[in-house]
């Protein structure tokens, strides 16, 4: 592959607005457009103009406006806020139910430090090391209290660590996902039901394997929200089994976009009795940003998505 030296010159926001005009993009208020690009990185913003671009000619299609791009940008910004809030509420439930399920079954609040509870001892140690690092760095009252008064006798290498219900408050979503993936189902099996599969069904998933896939998709969206990255028309892993729950007449035109993850969030919220009103909030969000409607397919929305009984 041949490469060349990057020698494009720096262009300020005035130059960039003029550049967009030379590519046939209509701009109703040039001064306002300059102010917008003064505040928002052009490289971050220009992806929201891509739907209006005639790729072969590298010119914007007739009628395309700067303001339409801003509308898509604002929609994406509000969609991030919506997703981050919903995932945050679910995360609290997920942490709590994981601890309650395994602690009750094993009768051991230090279950996460026991090798036999995991598929791989090294995985357990990696997770414990991460929790240990976060615990040592924490200066919260509840962690300082445990550090000053207690230790555990569950694992000699990690005697300083607290019961999981304390440790859980420090875990990242990524660490929670690693726990779900690493825990050995056979050690959490009840008389007639596997407790981890039962836990997954509490959240509306078929079993733990499916639920782990939903959690992975949630983590990807959560991380993009936390880093203020684009949700609009990004590729995501498809959460398993969700398509099977949809009306065949309302299947998304693209399965690797955020729509199926939004459905998964709705199913989890409904199963856990979290009043998130995702459909109504999405309809309101789309209605407030008219530039989005012609491009709903690019984020996986069928034109009749809101009529799908899955949202009832």
C-alpha positions, -999 to +999 in steps of 0.1 A: +000+000+000+014+033-011+013+061+015+020+098+012+029+126+036-001+143+052+003+179+041-032+193+043-031+228+057-049+239+089-082+256+082-101+277+107-139+276+110-144+304+085-123+285+059-142+254+067-176+270+061-164+284+028-151+250+019-186+235+025-201+261+004-178+253-025-192+217-023-227+230-028-239+228+008-265+255+015-259+275+047-287+297+058-267+317+084-230+318+077-221+335+110-240+310+130-224+282+111-190+297+119-199+299+156-210+262+155-177+250+140-158+272+164-173+252+192-175+217+176-146+200+159-152+199+121-139+163+119-164+153+146-193+171+128-187+162+091-199+126+095-234+141+101-233+157+067-224+124+050-260+114+043-264+145+022-233+139+001-233+126-035-203+103-031-193+099-068-191+137-073-180+145-037-206+173-038-237+178-016-270+170-032-293+199-042-313+211-012-288+198+014-282+222+042-257+228+070-287+231+094-298+195+085-264+183+096-267+202+129-302+186+134-287+151+130-259+161+154-283+173+180-304+142+176-274+120+182-264+141+213-299+136+229-299+099+219-267+094+238-282+110+269-313+088+266-292+056+262-268+065+290-296+071+315-314+039+306-282+017+307-273+033+341-306+023+356-303-012+343-267-015+355-277-009+391-302-038+388-277-061+371-251-055+398-276-062+425-291-093+411-257-108+402-246-104+438-279-116+453-281-147+431-246-160+436-242-149+472-274-166+482-266-198+463-231-201+476-238-186+510-205-168+505-203-130+500-167-135+488-177-159+460-158-138+434-125-148+451-132-185+449-114-203+421-140-231+417-168-206+409-150-197+376-143-214+343-107-203+345-087-196+376-066-170+357-097-152+347-107-150+384-073-136+393-075-110+365-109-099+377-098-099+414-067-079+405-088-052+387-112-050+417-082-049+440-067-019+421-100+000+422-106-008+458-072+004+469-077+036+450-111+043+464-114+069+492-152+065+497-164+062+533-177+026+528-143+014+514-123+032+540-144+017+568-138-018+555-101-012+550-097+000+586-117-028+603-118-060+583-102-086+561-115-118+545-103-154+549-117-165+515-085-159+495-051-154+510-039-134+480-067-110+483-074-108+520-079-071+519-109-072+495-145-068+508-177-088+502-190-085+467-219-062+477-192-036+485-169-044+456-198-042+432-202-004+438-167+001+423-170-022+392-170-009+357-196-023+333-168-041+316-158-059+348-194-069+354-196-084+319-164-103+325-179-118+357-210-129+339-189-145+311-165-161+335-187-175+363-191-213+361-227-221+355-224-256+369-215-243+404-246-220+404-271-247+396-301-253+417-321-285+420-341-281+388-329-248+373-296-231+367-296-200+388-276-179+362-301-189+334-329-179+358-312-146+364-310-140+327-347-147+323-355-121+349-342-096+324-361-111+295-333-131+280-336-168+270-306-179+290-272-167+302-255-170+269-281-147+252-280-123+282-242-121+279-246-110+243-270-083+254-246-071+280-218-069+255-240-048+232-249-026+262-213-021+271-204-010+236-232+016+236-224+027+271-187+032+263-196+053+232-220+074+254-194+079+281-168+091+256-193+113+237-188+092+206-212+089+177-242+065+180-257+076+147-252+050+120-224+031+138-220-006+135-228-028+166-229-064+174-264-078+170-280-088+203-290-125+200-327-135+198-340-099+195-350-102+158-371-133+167-392-111+191-401-086+164-431-084+141-419-098+107-435-067+090-413-044+111-379-060+108-350-034+108-335-028+074-300-031+090-294-055+118-260-041+129-273-007+140-285+006+173-323-001+169-320-038+180-301-027+211-328-002+219-353-030+217-331-051+240-330-022+265-368-019+263-372-057+270-349-055+300-366-025+314-400-040+309-389-073+325-375-054+355-404-030+358-383+000+350-406+028+337-383+040+309-409+048+282-383+042+255-407+042+226-424+074+235-391+091+242-377+079+209-408+091+190-405+125+207-368+127+199-374+119+162-403+143+160-381+171+174-354+165+148-371+163+114-338+159+095-336+124+110-368+109+095-355+103+059-325+085+074-340+063+101-330+032+081-294+041+086-298+035+124-319+004+118-354+018+123-382+003+101-405+030+089-433+014+110-411+005+140-433+021+166-462-001+156-443-033+165-461-051+194-427-056+210-430-020+223-464-026+240 
